[in-house]
Each structure stands twice: as C-alpha cells, then as structure tokens.
Amino acid sequence: MKILLIALSFLVVLASGAQANIVARVTDADGVPLSSADGDTRLYVELALLSGAYREYVAGCYGAPTDEGCADMNGMIYIDSMLVGGPDGYVEVPLIPGQYELTLWANGKMLKRTPIRYNGVHTDLGVIVMHVSPIRVELVSGMFKYIPSRGGTFRPAVQVYHNANVPTRFTVRMHTVVTGMAINDFGTMYGAGSQDLTVRPDVPTRRSTETIRISRKVPAASWTCANIQFSDPKDPHTVYGRITACAVKQAPLGTPTPPPTPVPTPRPLTN
C-alpha cells in the first residue's frame, strides 16, 4: 500500500507538470495572524489522510516553526508533500488526491478541523479563524520523558485554567488517546480513559491521565504519546483544547536515535 502511494504521488506530479499544494491563512477572531513560532499561543498543524474511520498523519507542524506545514508570521500554511512510512522509515512524497482533514490547535483557542477534498491541484482554503476557548491548558509533568530500555511508565499531568471570557464554573471532558510509532513500523493506538472535571474561575484544576505502560518489547527510540483533548461533555465535536505529552524509549548506549516519527491520531476523539 505504501509503495502504491509513493508511485501514485509521482504520477500526479508527472501528469500535472508541477507540484500542487494546500494553502491556508490562520488568524484569531480579530484578524491577527497566528504563527507556529514558540510562544504561549503557538499554532500546531496536523494534516491527515482519511480512510473510512481511520486517519493517518501525513504532514504538519510539531517541530521547528520554520518546517513545512508550519504557519509563518503572517499565519500562512503551505503543504505540498506528505510522509509515507515503510520498513526503512518515512519518505517525503508529493500529496496525492484524496480526502484530508486539517486540524489546528493553540493554547487558549478552540480546536479547528477543516475537511479538504484535494484533487491534485492548488487548493486555497482561504482564511481559517480560530476562536477563543473557555479554557487554557498547561502540562505540569513536562512534554517529554525518557523511558529506559527495560521499559517503564509515565503519567502526564495537566493544569486547566478558566479563561476570562466565561464568568461561571463549567464542566469539560478530558479524554486521552495513546498513540505510538517507531522507525521500524511499531505502532499502537488505544483509548486511555475519560474523566469529567469542573473548571472554576478562581483556581486551576489539576488532573492526571491513567498510567501508561511501555513494555520492554517496545522498540528502542520509539515514541509513545498521550494525546489529551478537552471537549464539551454533551458534544465531543466541540473541542476546547488539546495537548500532547510523549515518552521516548531510550536506545542502547552507542545507538544513534532517529528523529521523531509522525504519530497517527483517531477521528474524532470521543468516548
């Protein structure tokens, strides 16, 4: 299947004579551009190729803010390639026609999903507006943890703050999905529980996920991530925020660690 995707992507380029792309501009409700530069409102970008109920991460912005797929200082996003995995790791190939979903999130902003029907030609999504969320979320436990080669556990903790635009206490649902992948095609995805929590105007609310276990059998240099999402308990498609914490399995001494690999996420995150 992966080889077929690679071949198809190059056929698209040959047929079109040029490499097309997906373009969007992202702003807040006041028209101020949002960028992927480091900061309190850093914009995260994820492009997924959809196939039935499953979504596969193919492009986006998790690393340096200058990477392809990241939003520049004007809020512009340009994506013209996708990552396809195989036994020797990931290769970058041109986008193929298909159904995609662009997911954007930033702390203090409502998560935004935009469906895309990409036909192999330049696709401009126009301006995507990110609205203020009633909550802000911070990782108490840190974004990364190293796990020894013998295996171990991690349990991310978050602190949820009330945003000033909502004057009363309210309930949000915290839902965790664990995903993981390594360069040699180790992969996992499973739900790690949900819990409702009350967000108050006066004090932050602290919660931890369930304990996530990483066994000795998980390959060295693999990444296992807890994708923590906060939504309306009555409507899981209304997402107030998202944050991710990852554990990295240490390689034996003297073994070079490969770069982080993309991690698939479910669609949508529900109970």
Contacts in CASP RR format, 6 or more apart in sequence:
PFRMAT RR
TARGET T0000
AUTHOR 0000-0000-0000
METHOD contacts of the structure
MODEL  1
MKILLIALSFLVVLASGAQANIVARVTDADGVPLSSADGDTRLYVELALL
SGAYREYVAGCYGAPTDEGCADMNGMIYIDSMLVGGPDGYVEVPLIPGQY
ELTLWANGKMLKRTPIRYNGVHTDLGVIVMHVSPIRVELVSGMFKYIPSR
GGTFRPAVQVYHNANVPTRFTVRMHTVVTGMAINDFGTMYGAGSQDLTVR
PDVPTRRSTETIRISRKVPAASWTCANIQFSDPKDPHTVYGRITACAVKQ
APLGTPTPPPTPVPTPRPLTN
2 84 0 8 1.000
2 85 0 8 1.000
2 86 0 8 1.000
5 84 0 8 1.000
5 93 0 8 1.000
5 96 0 8 1.000
6 84 0 8 1.000
6 91 0 8 1.000
6 93 0 8 1.000
8 96 0 8 1.000
9 82 0 8 1.000
9 84 0 8 1.000
9 93 0 8 1.000
9 94 0 8 1.000
9 95 0 8 1.000
9 96 0 8 1.000
10 93 0 8 1.000
10 94 0 8 1.000
12 20 0 8 1.000
12 94 0 8 1.000
12 95 0 8 1.000
12 96 0 8 1.000
12 97 0 8 1.000
12 120 0 8 1.000
13 19 0 8 1.000
13 94 0 8 1.000
16 120 0 8 1.000
16 121 0 8 1.000
19 80 0 8 1.000
19 81 0 8 1.000
19 94 0 8 1.000
20 80 0 8 1.000
20 94 0 8 1.000
20 95 0 8 1.000
20 120 0 8 1.000
20 121 0 8 1.000
20 122 0 8 1.000
20 123 0 8 1.000
21 78 0 8 1.000
21 79 0 8 1.000
21 80 0 8 1.000
21 95 0 8 1.000
21 122 0 8 1.000
21 123 0 8 1.000
22 47 0 8 1.000
22 77 0 8 1.000
22 78 0 8 1.000
22 79 0 8 1.000
22 80 0 8 1.000
22 95 0 8 1.000
22 100 0 8 1.000
22 102 0 8 1.000
22 116 0 8 1.000
22 118 0 8 1.000
22 123 0 8 1.000
22 125 0 8 1.000
23 76 0 8 1.000
23 77 0 8 1.000
23 78 0 8 1.000
23 79 0 8 1.000
23 122 0 8 1.000
23 123 0 8 1.000
23 124 0 8 1.000
23 125 0 8 1.000
23 126 0 8 1.000
24 76 0 8 1.000
24 77 0 8 1.000
24 102 0 8 1.000
24 114 0 8 1.000
24 124 0 8 1.000
24 125 0 8 1.000
24 126 0 8 1.000
24 127 0 8 1.000
24 128 0 8 1.000
25 33 0 8 1.000
25 74 0 8 1.000
25 75 0 8 1.000
25 76 0 8 1.000
25 77 0 8 1.000
25 126 0 8 1.000
25 127 0 8 1.000
25 128 0 8 1.000
26 33 0 8 1.000
26 34 0 8 1.000
26 43 0 8 1.000
26 71 0 8 1.000
26 75 0 8 1.000
26 77 0 8 1.000
26 104 0 8 1.000
26 127 0 8 1.000
26 128 0 8 1.000
26 129 0 8 1.000
26 130 0 8 1.000
27 33 0 8 1.000
27 34 0 8 1.000
27 75 0 8 1.000
27 127 0 8 1.000
27 128 0 8 1.000
27 129 0 8 1.000
27 130 0 8 1.000
28 34 0 8 1.000
28 109 0 8 1.000
28 129 0 8 1.000
28 130 0 8 1.000
28 131 0 8 1.000
28 132 0 8 1.000
29 129 0 8 1.000
29 130 0 8 1.000
29 131 0 8 1.000
29 132 0 8 1.000
31 129 0 8 1.000
33 71 0 8 1.000
33 73 0 8 1.000
33 74 0 8 1.000
33 75 0 8 1.000
33 76 0 8 1.000
34 41 0 8 1.000
34 43 0 8 1.000
34 71 0 8 1.000
34 75 0 8 1.000
34 106 0 8 1.000
34 109 0 8 1.000
34 130 0 8 1.000
35 42 0 8 1.000
35 43 0 8 1.000
35 65 0 8 1.000
35 70 0 8 1.000
35 71 0 8 1.000
35 72 0 8 1.000
35 73 0 8 1.000
35 74 0 8 1.000
35 75 0 8 1.000
36 42 0 8 1.000
36 43 0 8 1.000
36 44 0 8 1.000
36 45 0 8 1.000
36 61 0 8 1.000
36 65 0 8 1.000
36 69 0 8 1.000
36 70 0 8 1.000
36 71 0 8 1.000
36 72 0 8 1.000
37 65 0 8 1.000
37 73 0 8 1.000
38 65 0 8 1.000
40 107 0 8 1.000
41 106 0 8 1.000
41 107 0 8 1.000
41 108 0 8 1.000
41 109 0 8 1.000
42 65 0 8 1.000
42 106 0 8 1.000
42 107 0 8 1.000
43 61 0 8 1.000
43 70 0 8 1.000
43 71 0 8 1.000
43 75 0 8 1.000
43 104 0 8 1.000
43 105 0 8 1.000
43 106 0 8 1.000
43 130 0 8 1.000
44 61 0 8 1.000
44 62 0 8 1.000
44 104 0 8 1.000
44 105 0 8 1.000
44 106 0 8 1.000
44 242 0 8 1.000
45 60 0 8 1.000
45 61 0 8 1.000
45 69 0 8 1.000
45 70 0 8 1.000
45 71 0 8 1.000
45 77 0 8 1.000
45 102 0 8 1.000
45 103 0 8 1.000
45 104 0 8 1.000
46 57 0 8 1.000
46 59 0 8 1.000
46 60 0 8 1.000
46 61 0 8 1.000
46 102 0 8 1.000
46 103 0 8 1.000
46 104 0 8 1.000
46 265 0 8 1.000
47 57 0 8 1.000
47 58 0 8 1.000
47 59 0 8 1.000
47 60 0 8 1.000
47 69 0 8 1.000
47 79 0 8 1.000
47 82 0 8 1.000
47 100 0 8 1.000
47 101 0 8 1.000
47 102 0 8 1.000
47 103 0 8 1.000
48 55 0 8 1.000
48 56 0 8 1.000
48 57 0 8 1.000
48 58 0 8 1.000
48 100 0 8 1.000
48 101 0 8 1.000
48 103 0 8 1.000
48 264 0 8 1.000
48 265 0 8 1.000
48 267 0 8 1.000
49 55 0 8 1.000
49 56 0 8 1.000
49 58 0 8 1.000
49 82 0 8 1.000
49 96 0 8 1.000
49 98 0 8 1.000
49 99 0 8 1.000
49 100 0 8 1.000
50 98 0 8 1.000
50 99 0 8 1.000
50 100 0 8 1.000
50 101 0 8 1.000
50 267 0 8 1.000
53 267 0 8 1.000
54 264 0 8 1.000
54 266 0 8 1.000
54 267 0 8 1.000
55 101 0 8 1.000
55 264 0 8 1.000
55 265 0 8 1.000
55 266 0 8 1.000
55 267 0 8 1.000
56 264 0 8 1.000
57 83 0 8 1.000
57 262 0 8 1.000
57 263 0 8 1.000
57 264 0 8 1.000
57 265 0 8 1.000
58 82 0 8 1.000
58 83 0 8 1.000
58 84 0 8 1.000
58 95 0 8 1.000
58 100 0 8 1.000
58 262 0 8 1.000
59 68 0 8 1.000
59 69 0 8 1.000
59 79 0 8 1.000
59 81 0 8 1.000
59 82 0 8 1.000
59 83 0 8 1.000
59 95 0 8 1.000
60 67 0 8 1.000
60 68 0 8 1.000
60 69 0 8 1.000
60 70 0 8 1.000
60 79 0 8 1.000
61 67 0 8 1.000
61 69 0 8 1.000
61 70 0 8 1.000
61 71 0 8 1.000
61 77 0 8 1.000
62 260 0 8 1.000
63 70 0 8 1.000
64 70 0 8 1.000
65 71 0 8 1.000
68 78 0 8 1.000
68 79 0 8 1.000
68 80 0 8 1.000
68 81 0 8 1.000
69 77 0 8 1.000
69 78 0 8 1.000
69 79 0 8 1.000
70 77 0 8 1.000
71 77 0 8 1.000
79 95 0 8 1.000
80 94 0 8 1.000
80 95 0 8 1.000
81 92 0 8 1.000
81 93 0 8 1.000
81 94 0 8 1.000
81 95 0 8 1.000
82 92 0 8 1.000
82 93 0 8 1.000
82 94 0 8 1.000
82 95 0 8 1.000
82 96 0 8 1.000
83 90 0 8 1.000
83 91 0 8 1.000
83 92 0 8 1.000
83 93 0 8 1.000
83 262 0 8 1.000
84 90 0 8 1.000
84 91 0 8 1.000
84 93 0 8 1.000
85 91 0 8 1.000
85 185 0 8 1.000
86 185 0 8 1.000
87 184 0 8 1.000
87 185 0 8 1.000
88 183 0 8 1.000
89 183 0 8 1.000
89 184 0 8 1.000
89 185 0 8 1.000
89 258 0 8 1.000
89 261 0 8 1.000
90 183 0 8 1.000
90 261 0 8 1.000
90 262 0 8 1.000
95 118 0 8 1.000
95 120 0 8 1.000
96 120 0 8 1.000
97 118 0 8 1.000
97 119 0 8 1.000
97 120 0 8 1.000
98 117 0 8 1.000
98 118 0 8 1.000
98 119 0 8 1.000
99 115 0 8 1.000
99 116 0 8 1.000
99 117 0 8 1.000
99 118 0 8 1.000
100 115 0 8 1.000
100 116 0 8 1.000
100 117 0 8 1.000
100 118 0 8 1.000
101 113 0 8 1.000
101 114 0 8 1.000
101 115 0 8 1.000
101 116 0 8 1.000
101 267 0 8 1.000
102 113 0 8 1.000
102 114 0 8 1.000
102 116 0 8 1.000
102 125 0 8 1.000
102 128 0 8 1.000
103 111 0 8 1.000
103 112 0 8 1.000
103 113 0 8 1.000
103 114 0 8 1.000
104 111 0 8 1.000
104 112 0 8 1.000
104 113 0 8 1.000
104 114 0 8 1.000
104 128 0 8 1.000
104 130 0 8 1.000
105 111 0 8 1.000
105 112 0 8 1.000
105 239 0 8 1.000
105 241 0 8 1.000
105 242 0 8 1.000
106 130 0 8 1.000
107 136 0 8 1.000
107 137 0 8 1.000
107 138 0 8 1.000
107 241 0 8 1.000
107 243 0 8 1.000
108 132 0 8 1.000
108 133 0 8 1.000
108 135 0 8 1.000
108 136 0 8 1.000
108 137 0 8 1.000
108 163 0 8 1.000
108 241 0 8 1.000
109 130 0 8 1.000
109 131 0 8 1.000
109 132 0 8 1.000
109 133 0 8 1.000
109 241 0 8 1.000
110 130 0 8 1.000
110 131 0 8 1.000
110 132 0 8 1.000
110 133 0 8 1.000
110 238 0 8 1.000
110 239 0 8 1.000
110 240 0 8 1.000
110 241 0 8 1.000
111 229 0 8 1.000
111 239 0 8 1.000
111 240 0 8 1.000
111 241 0 8 1.000
111 242 0 8 1.000
112 128 0 8 1.000
112 129 0 8 1.000
112 130 0 8 1.000
113 268 0 8 1.000
114 125 0 8 1.000
114 128 0 8 1.000
116 123 0 8 1.000
116 125 0 8 1.000
132 163 0 8 1.000
132 165 0 8 1.000
133 163 0 8 1.000
133 240 0 8 1.000
133 241 0 8 1.000
134 162 0 8 1.000
134 163 0 8 1.000
134 165 0 8 1.000
134 166 0 8 1.000
134 170 0 8 1.000
134 199 0 8 1.000
134 240 0 8 1.000
135 160 0 8 1.000
135 161 0 8 1.000
135 162 0 8 1.000
135 163 0 8 1.000
135 172 0 8 1.000
135 199 0 8 1.000
135 230 0 8 1.000
135 240 0 8 1.000
135 241 0 8 1.000
136 160 0 8 1.000
136 161 0 8 1.000
136 163 0 8 1.000
137 158 0 8 1.000
137 159 0 8 1.000
137 160 0 8 1.000
137 161 0 8 1.000
137 228 0 8 1.000
137 230 0 8 1.000
137 241 0 8 1.000
137 243 0 8 1.000
138 158 0 8 1.000
138 159 0 8 1.000
138 161 0 8 1.000
138 243 0 8 1.000
139 156 0 8 1.000
139 157 0 8 1.000
139 158 0 8 1.000
139 243 0 8 1.000
139 245 0 8 1.000
140 157 0 8 1.000
140 158 0 8 1.000
140 159 0 8 1.000
140 206 0 8 1.000
141 154 0 8 1.000
141 155 0 8 1.000
141 156 0 8 1.000
141 157 0 8 1.000
141 208 0 8 1.000
141 245 0 8 1.000
142 156 0 8 1.000
142 245 0 8 1.000
143 244 0 8 1.000
143 245 0 8 1.000
143 246 0 8 1.000
144 245 0 8 1.000
144 246 0 8 1.000
144 247 0 8 1.000
144 248 0 8 1.000
145 154 0 8 1.000
145 245 0 8 1.000
145 246 0 8 1.000
145 247 0 8 1.000
145 248 0 8 1.000
146 247 0 8 1.000
146 248 0 8 1.000
146 250 0 8 1.000
147 154 0 8 1.000
147 214 0 8 1.000
147 224 0 8 1.000
147 247 0 8 1.000
147 248 0 8 1.000
147 249 0 8 1.000
147 250 0 8 1.000
148 250 0 8 1.000
149 216 0 8 1.000
149 220 0 8 1.000
149 249 0 8 1.000
149 250 0 8 1.000
149 251 0 8 1.000
149 252 0 8 1.000
150 216 0 8 1.000
151 214 0 8 1.000
151 215 0 8 1.000
151 216 0 8 1.000
151 218 0 8 1.000
151 249 0 8 1.000
152 213 0 8 1.000
152 214 0 8 1.000
152 215 0 8 1.000
153 211 0 8 1.000
153 212 0 8 1.000
153 213 0 8 1.000
153 214 0 8 1.000
154 211 0 8 1.000
154 212 0 8 1.000
154 214 0 8 1.000
154 226 0 8 1.000
154 245 0 8 1.000
154 247 0 8 1.000
155 208 0 8 1.000
155 209 0 8 1.000
155 210 0 8 1.000
155 211 0 8 1.000
155 212 0 8 1.000
156 208 0 8 1.000
156 209 0 8 1.000
156 212 0 8 1.000
156 226 0 8 1.000
156 228 0 8 1.000
156 245 0 8 1.000
157 206 0 8 1.000
157 207 0 8 1.000
157 208 0 8 1.000
157 209 0 8 1.000
158 174 0 8 1.000
158 206 0 8 1.000
158 207 0 8 1.000
158 208 0 8 1.000
158 228 0 8 1.000
158 243 0 8 1.000
159 204 0 8 1.000
159 205 0 8 1.000
159 206 0 8 1.000
160 172 0 8 1.000
160 174 0 8 1.000
160 197 0 8 1.000
160 199 0 8 1.000
160 204 0 8 1.000
160 205 0 8 1.000
160 206 0 8 1.000
160 207 0 8 1.000
160 230 0 8 1.000
161 199 0 8 1.000
161 204 0 8 1.000
162 169 0 8 1.000
162 199 0 8 1.000
162 200 0 8 1.000
162 201 0 8 1.000
162 202 0 8 1.000
162 204 0 8 1.000
166 201 0 8 1.000
167 201 0 8 1.000
168 201 0 8 1.000
169 198 0 8 1.000
169 199 0 8 1.000
169 200 0 8 1.000
169 201 0 8 1.000
170 198 0 8 1.000
170 199 0 8 1.000
171 196 0 8 1.000
171 197 0 8 1.000
171 198 0 8 1.000
171 199 0 8 1.000
171 233 0 8 1.000
172 196 0 8 1.000
172 197 0 8 1.000
172 199 0 8 1.000
172 230 0 8 1.000
172 231 0 8 1.000
172 232 0 8 1.000
172 233 0 8 1.000
172 240 0 8 1.000
173 194 0 8 1.000
173 195 0 8 1.000
173 196 0 8 1.000
173 230 0 8 1.000
173 231 0 8 1.000
173 232 0 8 1.000
173 233 0 8 1.000
173 236 0 8 1.000
173 271 0 8 1.000
174 194 0 8 1.000
174 195 0 8 1.000
174 196 0 8 1.000
174 197 0 8 1.000
174 207 0 8 1.000
174 228 0 8 1.000
174 229 0 8 1.000
174 230 0 8 1.000
175 191 0 8 1.000
175 193 0 8 1.000
175 194 0 8 1.000
175 228 0 8 1.000
175 229 0 8 1.000
175 230 0 8 1.000
175 231 0 8 1.000
175 236 0 8 1.000
175 269 0 8 1.000
175 270 0 8 1.000
175 271 0 8 1.000
176 191 0 8 1.000
176 192 0 8 1.000
176 193 0 8 1.000
176 194 0 8 1.000
176 209 0 8 1.000
176 210 0 8 1.000
176 226 0 8 1.000
176 227 0 8 1.000
176 228 0 8 1.000
176 229 0 8 1.000
177 189 0 8 1.000
177 190 0 8 1.000
177 191 0 8 1.000
177 192 0 8 1.000
177 226 0 8 1.000
177 227 0 8 1.000
177 229 0 8 1.000
177 265 0 8 1.000
177 266 0 8 1.000
177 269 0 8 1.000
178 188 0 8 1.000
178 189 0 8 1.000
178 190 0 8 1.000
178 191 0 8 1.000
178 192 0 8 1.000
178 212 0 8 1.000
178 224 0 8 1.000
178 225 0 8 1.000
178 226 0 8 1.000
178 227 0 8 1.000
179 187 0 8 1.000
179 188 0 8 1.000
179 189 0 8 1.000
179 224 0 8 1.000
179 225 0 8 1.000
179 227 0 8 1.000
179 263 0 8 1.000
179 264 0 8 1.000
179 265 0 8 1.000
180 186 0 8 1.000
180 187 0 8 1.000
180 188 0 8 1.000
180 189 0 8 1.000
180 222 0 8 1.000
180 223 0 8 1.000
180 224 0 8 1.000
180 225 0 8 1.000
180 263 0 8 1.000
181 187 0 8 1.000
181 188 0 8 1.000
181 222 0 8 1.000
181 223 0 8 1.000
181 261 0 8 1.000
181 262 0 8 1.000
181 263 0 8 1.000
181 264 0 8 1.000
182 218 0 8 1.000
182 219 0 8 1.000
182 221 0 8 1.000
182 222 0 8 1.000
182 223 0 8 1.000
182 249 0 8 1.000
182 261 0 8 1.000
183 221 0 8 1.000
183 222 0 8 1.000
183 258 0 8 1.000
183 261 0 8 1.000
184 219 0 8 1.000
186 218 0 8 1.000
186 219 0 8 1.000
186 222 0 8 1.000
188 224 0 8 1.000
189 264 0 8 1.000
189 265 0 8 1.000
189 266 0 8 1.000
192 209 0 8 1.000
192 210 0 8 1.000
192 212 0 8 1.000
192 226 0 8 1.000
193 209 0 8 1.000
193 210 0 8 1.000
194 271 0 8 1.000
195 207 0 8 1.000
196 233 0 8 1.000
197 205 0 8 1.000
197 207 0 8 1.000
198 205 0 8 1.000
199 205 0 8 1.000
209 226 0 8 1.000
209 228 0 8 1.000
212 224 0 8 1.000
212 226 0 8 1.000
212 247 0 8 1.000
214 224 0 8 1.000
214 247 0 8 1.000
214 249 0 8 1.000
218 224 0 8 1.000
218 249 0 8 1.000
219 249 0 8 1.000
220 249 0 8 1.000
220 250 0 8 1.000
220 251 0 8 1.000
220 252 0 8 1.000
220 255 0 8 1.000
221 248 0 8 1.000
221 249 0 8 1.000
221 250 0 8 1.000
221 251 0 8 1.000
221 255 0 8 1.000
221 257 0 8 1.000
221 258 0 8 1.000
222 248 0 8 1.000
222 249 0 8 1.000
223 246 0 8 1.000
223 247 0 8 1.000
223 248 0 8 1.000
223 249 0 8 1.000
223 260 0 8 1.000
223 261 0 8 1.000
223 263 0 8 1.000
224 246 0 8 1.000
224 247 0 8 1.000
224 249 0 8 1.000
225 244 0 8 1.000
225 245 0 8 1.000
225 246 0 8 1.000
225 247 0 8 1.000
225 263 0 8 1.000
226 244 0 8 1.000
226 245 0 8 1.000
226 246 0 8 1.000
227 242 0 8 1.000
227 244 0 8 1.000
227 263 0 8 1.000
227 265 0 8 1.000
227 269 0 8 1.000
228 242 0 8 1.000
228 243 0 8 1.000
228 244 0 8 1.000
228 245 0 8 1.000
229 239 0 8 1.000
229 241 0 8 1.000
229 242 0 8 1.000
229 269 0 8 1.000
230 239 0 8 1.000
230 240 0 8 1.000
230 241 0 8 1.000
230 242 0 8 1.000
231 237 0 8 1.000
231 238 0 8 1.000
231 239 0 8 1.000
231 240 0 8 1.000
231 241 0 8 1.000
231 269 0 8 1.000
232 238 0 8 1.000
232 240 0 8 1.000
236 268 0 8 1.000
236 269 0 8 1.000
236 270 0 8 1.000
236 271 0 8 1.000
237 268 0 8 1.000
239 269 0 8 1.000
246 260 0 8 1.000
246 263 0 8 1.000
248 257 0 8 1.000
248 260 0 8 1.000
251 257 0 8 1.000
END
